[in-house]
Amino acid sequence: MGSEKLSQRYQNSSGDIRHENRAKPKKQKIKSLGLNTYWVLALLRVLLTLIPQTGYIHPDEYFQTIEVVAGDVFDLEVERPWEFNVTFPIRSILLPKILYGIPYILLGSFTPDLSYVLGWDIRTPYVMLVLPRLAACALSFITDYCLYRICILYGQKYRTRLLILATSYVPVVHGTRTLTNSLEMALMSLLLYLVADCMIMSDKVIYQEEFLARKYNSATSPVARTKLYKMRAALPSHSLRRCFPIASIVVAGVFNRPTFFAFGLAPVFFWLQRGLKSQFSGIRAFHIRILLFTLCALPALFIFILADSFYYGHLTWNEIGMGDVSLRNFVVTPFNFLLYNSRESNLAHHGLHPRVTHIFVNIPLLYNVLGFTGIIAVTNFLLRASQARWRELPRAQSLMMLMTASLLIPVIALSLFPHQEARFLIPITLPLVFLHAQEIKDMDSRPALIFKKQESVKDDQKQSKKGQLFTKSTQTDSKSLINLWIIFNCLLAIFFGFLHQGGIYPLTAHLKEIMSKQTKTEVVHLVTTYMYPIPQSLLVQRSSHHQYFDPVTKTKYVVARKFHAYELGSRSLPEVADVIKKILNDAETKRIKEKLDYKVYLALPSTLIEGNPEMQMSNLTFVRESVFYPHLSTEAPPHLNHMPYNLAFCQSDDCHNQTENDPPTSVNTGKTRDGSQEGTNDSFTSQIFYLLGQLSLSLYHVKV
């Protein structure tokens, strides 16, 4: 009973929580609103993962995770990225192997039985793609859960924040992809939740310790002093609370992406400095926490280093048995990552950007309305701090300051590097939503725990005078913001989820069908340009780099490579034609000498086809095999300023390119009712269909 009374007194005297307890009678009303809309949106996230989303955000979503893991688990023909080279690896393998390797291992264990019963291999491109994405989707809900738990711990409104999070395209699209950034978002959310839990526990225990100490000093009766002493001794320990899981999460986050240093800096510091000004938890406790935090991080650190060292072959059991082990046998991938990215010449290969790209481009691109709101709020925060208006800022050891620092520090730190991509900022999702979700739409009636512009006494007096006018204006602005939020996120979800490079997955599935029908002596060559590389693991072809053992003949053999991909980036079409000619010549030579049949295909955005005569001089025949919708390549956007006037490729199933002397051919012409010709230039409908036709990826069978 004594502990309950002290806890209640603490709740009534704490600055942040006292403000929320005044609205306690409305608690039942808020609960009655329910989360039905959120659960519908959560189900929609899962369904969009199962469809699946055909959009292709970045090659890293395949080549830094499932391409490597699928190749290892199923021994498939894959293109291993340079980050996983044996001599200087900069990516850790442990987390991808756990998160995506386990589902693949389970799939592999059921494949023989199902293949025997059903008669076909269940390792289809769909299953190979969706299975790891379901794991990523499950990880994305860690952010939702941590946001909910933080709100519950601090008596905050969670319904609005959860709905804003669920309607953001970031967890729906980016969060369900096998990007290392998506895993970084889950780890950051979990870290913030654990630190927030430790902070509120420390605040409660420290307050109770100080309260009991004052009572003990003022007590005159030995019985009362004994009772108070026992009550103080019975208080729970809080100084090292969650130390081991927090340290392990930080290590895992750094090995997943070393940029986690920037994201974990603020939460770890707030965990270390809890109760620093208290007489019972001073600088000595701060130093002890640093020491024990380091010790608790060592087990996870050793596990990751050993896993990577064994995986990349720098450490073997024979070397351990012989005692021939030194520092050169251990691989520390985060160190290699930082060493590589410390050179601007290396970053230039991936693209250099202005230092303000994160602030003015990437945050608005990821979070649109919420991002602009956050930028304005942080600007006001920095302005007040520069003017020493400390009373208008959150307390230094409060939850609001934790979230603000967790938002501000990573953005500033990552802006120091010249290579900046929007996906790098995905881990700031939880603090951004927690701080500013209610500025978009407040779906509850009680006030939010957010520092706003009107915080001084004069501002409060002015605000109370304006009353109804302010409320009406706020409701109008809030309605406009929530409408803009939903519109922008729907458009961006469609763009990144289905449209951007969206033809590559159906192209890969189509190639899998082609290769399932190829003969043992046939080889498929695919040339691609102005598009992302295809993930070859989805083709499920056995590796040609390993030896296999035939139990019947008792011999070893090597599988011949049946598929070759040639990624030509953004080369001009004449250069593409030259490469195709060389491939055809080499394939024809092998056909004569080694009796190997071949097929050569060209895949490129349809926007490069219409009205482009550059390939007409190539003396090659291009037969359209298939067209995949929708597909948009930002390197080859649709032509919006003119109508098609010429075809460089044939649209029929068997025809040749036009020669130099052939007149240009008009496209999609038809006859009006009076028999006159009506070209597409005069038809708005034909123009629309033409533009829609450009949002596709074309596959051509190339012949001499």
N, C-alpha and C positions, 0 to 999 in steps of 0.2 A: 504493500500500500504506500509506504514511504517513497519508494522509487517511482510509482505512478504519479504521486503528487508532485514530485520534483520534475518529472518529465512534463507534466501539464504546465507547471510554472515556467519551465524553459520555453515551451511553445508560446506562452503568452508574452514572454519578454524578448524573444528573438526578433530582430528587425525584419528579416525577409518573411518569416513564417507568420508573424503576428499580423501582417497585412492581409494574408490569405484567410486567417481564422476569423476575421471580421465578417467574411462572407459565408460562414459556416452554415447558417440556415438554408442557403441555396444549394447545399451539397446534394440533397435528394433530387432536386430539380435537374441538376446537371447529370446525375446518374440516370435519370429517367429518359434522357435524350437518346441514350444507347449509342452503339457503334455499328448499326446495321449497314450504313453506307460504307464505312471503312471495310467491313468484312466482304462486301460486294467488290470493292476495289482490290482487296487482297486476293480474292478469287480470280479477278480479272488478270492480275499479275501472273498467276499460275497458268491460266489459260493461254495468255499471250506467249508464255514460255513453251507451252505444248504445241502451239499451232504449226510450226514455230515461226519466230520472227526471222525474216529473210535478210534484214538489213545487216550490213557489215560495217561496224563502227571503225575498227582499226585492225590491221593484221595481227597485232599483239594478242587479240582475244583468242586467236588460234595458235599462233606460233610460239607463244611463251607459256602455253599451258597444255591444251589437249593434243596438239600436234606432237609434242615430245612424249607426253604420257601415253598416248595411244600407240605410238611407235614402239615404246618400251614394253607395254603390257601385251600387245597382240603381235609384236614383231612385224610391224607394217613398214611399207615403203613411205617414208616421209622426208620432208626437207627440214632438217634440224637448223634452227636459227643460229646466228653467230654468237648470241649470248650464252649458248650452251656448249661452246667449243671446249675441248679438253685442256688445252694449254693455258687459257686465261678465261675461265668461266666467270660471268658476272651475275648469274641467276642461280638461286638456290632451288633444289629439286624436291625438298622434303614436303612442303605444303602442297604443291600440285600433285605429288604422288599420293598424298593422303586424301585430299579432297576429291580429286578426279580419277585417281588410280583405283581406289576402292570400288566405285561404281563400275569401272571398266573390268576389274577383276571379277566382280559378281556377274557381270554380263558374260564374260568369257567362260565362267564355270557352268552357266546354263546353256551356252551356245551348242555344245555337242549333242545334248539330249534333245533340245528343241529342233536342231537340224535333222536329227534322226526321225523325230516324230512328224515334223511339218515338212521336211524335205527341202528346206531353204535356210540360208544363213540369216539369222536375225540381226547381224551386224550391218544393218542398212545405213545409208547416210543420215536418215532421220534419227535413228536410235543413237548413232555415234555422236550426233550433234546435240540432241535434246537431253540425253542422260547427264552429261556434265553440267548443262545449263540448269537442270533441276537442282543440282547441288548448289550452284551459284544463286538460284532463286531462294533456296532455303537460307543461305547465308544473308541475303538481303533483308530478311525479316528480323535478323538480329538488330538492325538499326531501329525498326519499328518497336521491338520489345524494349530495347534500352531506353528509347525516348519515352515510352509509356512508364517504365519503372522510375525513371528520374522524376517525371511529373508526379507520380504517386508519392515518392519519398519526400518531396518538397511541397506537397499540397498544391501543385499547379494544375491548370486545366490541360487535359491531355487530348480531349476530343478534337479540338481545332487543329492542334499540332499533328495529330495522326492523320487527319483528313488532308491537310496540306501536303504532308509527306507522301501519302498514298496517291495523290493526284499529280505529284511531280513525275516527270518522265525519267528522272535520273535513277530512282530505284527500279522503275518498271522496265527500262531498256538497259541502261548501263549496269544496274545492279544484278540483272539476270544473265549477264554475259560472263564468260570465263576470263575476265580481265583481272590482272593483279591489282588494279585500282579498286575494283569492286570488293575484293577481299580486304584491301586496306581500309575501305569504308566500314566494313563489319568490325574489324579489329579496333578501329578508332572509336566506334560507338560503344563497344564493350569496355574499352579502357575508360571512357568518360563516365559510364555508368558505375564502374567499380570505384573510381575516384570520388564521384559524387556521393556514393554510399558511405565511403570512409569519412568524407568531410562532415556529413550531417551527424554521423555517429560520434566523431570527435567533438563536434560542437556541443552535443548533448552531454557527453561524459565530462568534458571540461567544465561546462556550466554547473553540473551537479557537484563536481569536485570543489569548485570555488564556493558554491553555496554551502556545502557541508563544512568547508574549512572556516567560513565566517561564523556559522552556527557553533562550531567546535570552540573557536576562540572566545566567543561570547558566553558560552555555557559555564556555569559555576558548579553544577552538581557533577560529581564523578560518574554517577549512573548515566546522566545525559551525555557526558563526554564519551563514555564507553560505547554507548549506543550509536552515537554519531561516527565514532571511529570504525565500528563494525560496518556501518552503512557505506562509509567511504571505501573500505577494503573490499566490499562486495561489488563495487562498480566494475563493469566489464572492461577488459583491456582494449585499447583502441589505437595505440601508437603504431603498431605494426600490422594493423588490420589489412587483409588482402595483399600483403606484400608479395608473396610468391606468385599468385596469378597475375598481378599487375606487371611484375618483372618479366614473367614468361611471355605475356602478350606483347610487351615492348620488344623483346628479342625476336619473337615470331614476326612482328610487323616490320622490323628492320631487315630481316632476311627475306621477307616477301618483297619489299621495296625499301631500299635504304632511305628514301624520302620520308619514311615514317619517323625519322629523327625529328623532322620539323613538326609533324603532327603530334607526336607524343611528348614534346618538350613541355608544353603548358600543363597537361594533366599530371605528368610526373612531378613537376615543380609544386603544383598545388597539393599533391599528396604528401610531399616532403615537408611543406611548411605549415601543415595544419597545427593550429594552436601555438604558433611560434611566440606570440606575445603573452601567452598564459604563464603563470608562475609554476604550473605543474608540467608544462610541455614546452621547454625553451630551446635554446640553441643546442644543448646537449642531445635532446631527442632528435633534432634535425640531423646531426652528424651520425647518430646511431642508425637512423633510417637510411641514410646514404650507404653506410657500410653494409647493412643487412640487405638492402635492395640490390646491391652489387653481388652479394653472395647468392641471393635467390635467383639472380639472372644466370649464374654460371651453369646449372644443369641444362637449361634450354640452349644456352650458347654451345656447350659441348655436343649436344645431340645434333644440332644443325651443322656444326663444323664436321663432325664425324660422318654424318649422312652424305654431305657434299663431297668429302674427301674420298669416301669409298665409291660414290657414284661416278666421279670423274677419273677414277683410277689412280689418284695420287697416293692413296693408302690401300694396302692389300693385307690380307691375313698372313701371307708368307712373310712380308716385311715385319709384321708385328711378332710373329713367331721367332724370327731370326734376330729381333731386337734392333733392326736397322730402321729406326724411326727418328725423324728430326722435324724441325719446323717446316721444311720444304714439302713434307708429306701432307700438310694440312691446307685445306682450301677455305678461305674466308671470303665468300662471294660479295658481301657488302663492301669490304675494303677494295676489292677489284672494281666494283661498280663506281665507287667514289673516285678511285684513281682514274678510271676511264673518263668519267664525266667532268673531271676537273680540268680537262684540256678542251679549250673552245674549238680546236681543230676537229676533235672527235664529234662534238655536238653539231658542227657545221654539216656533217653528213646526214643528220636527221632534221636539219632546218633550224635557222636562227630567227628569233623573234625579238621585238622590242621588249624592254623590261616591264612595260605597263600592259602587256597583252593579257595577263591574268585578270587584272582589275577591270579593264575597259572592254575586253572581248570575251574572255572565257567564263567569268562569273555571270555576265548577262546571258551568255549562250546556254549555260547549264541551268540557271535559276531564274532567268528573265525578271518578272516582277519582284520576286523574293530577293533576287540578286541586287536589283537597283535599291530596294528598301534597305538591304544590309549595307550597301556601299554608303548610302546617305547617313545611316545610323552610326556607322564606324567613323565617318568623317566628323560628325558632330561629337562623337566620343573623343576623338583625338584633339578636336578644337577645344573642348572643355578642359582636357588634360593639359594642353599647352598654356591655357589661361589660369591654371591652378584652381579651377572650380571643383574642388574635390567633393563637396557635398552633393553635387549633381551627378556623381558617378557611383557605381555600385561599390560595396565594401570590398576591400582588397582580398578577403578570404571568403567571398560569397560565391554562390553558384553562378550568378550572372557574370561575375568577373572571370570565372573559369571558362564559361562558354565564350565570352568575348575574346579572351586570350587564345582559346583554341581555334577561333575563327581568324583572328588577326595575324598571329605569329606565323602559321603555315603559309598564308598568302604572301606575306612579306619575304619569308625565307625562300620560297620557290620562285619569287619574282627576281631574285638575284641571279638566277641561271638564265642564259639567253634562249634555251630551248624550252618552250612553254606550250603545252597542249591542255585542252579543256579537261580531259579525263584525269589529269593530275590533281585536280581540286575536288574530286568526288568525295573524299573523306570529310570535308567540312560540312556535309549535308546535315548531320544531326545538330551541331551548334547553330547553324544558320536557321534551320527550321524552328528550333526551340526559342531563339531570340526574337524572331520577326514574323512567325507564322500568323499571329493574331493581328498584325498590322494589315494583312491582306483581307482576312475575314474573321471576325470574332463571333463564333457560333454559340458562345455561352454568355451569361448575363453578368457574372462577377468580373471585377477588373483583373487585368493580367499583371504579372510581376515583371514589367518591362520598363526601363527608364525611358521616359518620353521627353518631349521638348518642354512641357510645362511641369517643372519640378520645384521651382522656388515658391515662396509664400505669395509673392506678388502675382506670379503666373497662376497659382491656384485661385486667387481672388478674382482675377480677370476671367478665369475659366468658369467659375461659378456664376458670374454675372451673365455670361453668354449662354449658358445652360442649353435650352431647347434648340437654339440655332446651331450650336456646335454639334449636338446629337444628330440633328437632321442632316447636316453636312457630312458628318462622319459616316452615317449609314449610306449615303449616296456614293461617297468615295470608296467605301468598303465594297459595295456592290459592283462598282466599276472595276476595282482591282481583282476581285475574285473572278469576274468574267474574263478579264484579260489573262489571268493566271491559267484558267482552264483552256482557253483558246490556244495560247502559246504552247502549253504542254501537250495538247492533242496534236498540234501541227508538228512539233518537234519529235513526238513519239512516232508519228507516221513517217517522218523523214528518216530518222536514225533507225527506227525499228523495222521498216519495210522497204523504204525507197533507196536510201544511200547504199550503192553497190549491191542492191537487192537481187540482182540476177545471178550472182556467183554461186549461191547455194543450189538453186535449181539447175544451174549449169553443171555443177559437180554431181548432182543426182542423175542427170542425163548422161554424163560421161560414165558413171558407174553402170548404167544399163548397157551402154555401148560396149564396155569392157567385159561385161558378163557374157556377151555373145561372141567375143573375139576368139579366134583360133589360137592354138598354142604357139604358132609361128607368126603371130601378128603383133605389131607394135603401134601404139597410138602416140602421136606427137601433137601437142597443143601449144599454140603460140597465142599469147595474150598481150594486149597493149591498152593503155589508159584504164586499167582496172587493177584491183588488189589481187595478190596471188591467191590461187585456190588452195585450200587445205587438203593436201593429198591423203591425209589419214581417213577422210570420209570416203575415199575410193576403195579402201580396205584391200590393198594389194600387198602380198607378202614381200618382205624385204629382200633385195638382191645383194645385200652386203653381208649376209650371214650364211653360214653353212648349215645344211640340214642333213639329218640321218634317216635313211630309208631302212626300216626294220626288216623289210622283206629281202632286199638285195644286200643288206649289210654294207651299204656304201654311203658316202657323203656326196652331197650335190649342192649346187648353187642355183637359185631361181633366176632366170633371165628377167631383166627389167622390161616390163610391158607398157610402161607409161613414162613419157618425158614431157616436162613442162618448161616453156621458155618465156620468162617474164621480161618484156621489153620496155617496161616503164612507159614513158611518154615520147617514144621515138616517132619520127615522122613516118607516114605510110610508105613512101619509097624505101626507107630503111627496113621497114617491116617486110616488104616484098623481097628485098635482098636476103634477109634472114630465112624467109620461107623457101626461097630458091635453093639456098645452101642445104637446108634440112631435106628438101626433096632429092637433091643430088646425092647426099650421103645415104638417105634411105634407099634410093634406087640401087646404089652400089652394093649395099648390104643384101638387098633382095636378090641380086644376081649371084653374089658370092656365097651368102649364108642361107639363102632361101627364106628370108624373113619378109613377110608381107608388112605393109604399113598403111596407115591413114594419117593424114595431116589436117589439122583443124586450126582455124583462126577464130578467136573470140575477141570481140571489141564492142564498145558502145555503139548503138545504132546511130547516134548523132554524127559519127565519123563516116557514115556510109552515104547518106543522102547528099547529093550535090557536090561530091568530091571526086574529081576525075584523076586524082594523082595515081591511082592504082591501075589505070587503063593501059599504061605502057608496060605492065609487068609480064604480059603474055601468060598469065595464069588464069585458071578457071575457078571461080568461086561459086559454089552451090550452097544455097542457104539450107542448113540442116535444121535449125530450130531458132526460135526467138523466145526470150525469157523476160517476163514482166513481173513487177516493175523494176527498173534499174536506172539509177542516176549516178553518173560519175561527175564529180565537181571539176575534174580535169578536162572533161569533154561535155560541157553543159549543152542543153538543147538550143537550137538556133531559133531565136524569137524575132529576128529582124528581117527575115526574108522567107520566101516560099521555096520549096524544092523545085529545081529546074533540071536536074540531071541525076542519073543513077550510075554510080561507079560499080555497083554490084548488081547481079541479076537477082530478081525476086522470085523467079520460077525455080523449079526443082532441077532443071538441066539446061543451062545456057552459059554463054561466055561473056566476058567483058566487052564493051564496045571498043572498037579500034579508034585510032586517032582521026580517021577520016569520016567516022560515023557522026551524023548529026545528033545533037542532044535530044534525049527523049523526055517528053513531059510525063508527069506522074499522076495517076489517079484521075485521068480525064474521063468525062462522061458526056452524055447527050441530054439536052433539054427536051421538053415535049415537042418543040417545033423542029427538032432534028439538028439544031446547031450544037457545036461543041462548047462545053463549059469547063474550063480548066479549074484547077484547085486554087489558083490565084484569086478567082472570083467567088469562091465558096468559103464562107466562114466555118461551116461545119467541117469541110475537108481540112481547113487549117487546124481546127481543134484535133481532128483525128491524126493529122500529121504530127502535131506536137506530142500527142499521147504516144504515137508510134516511136518517137525518139526516146521516150522513157523506157528503153528496153535494152537488152543485151543480145547481140546476134552471134550465132555460131555458124561458121562456114566450113564446108568440106573443100579443101584446096587440092586441085589437080593441075598437072602440067598441060 
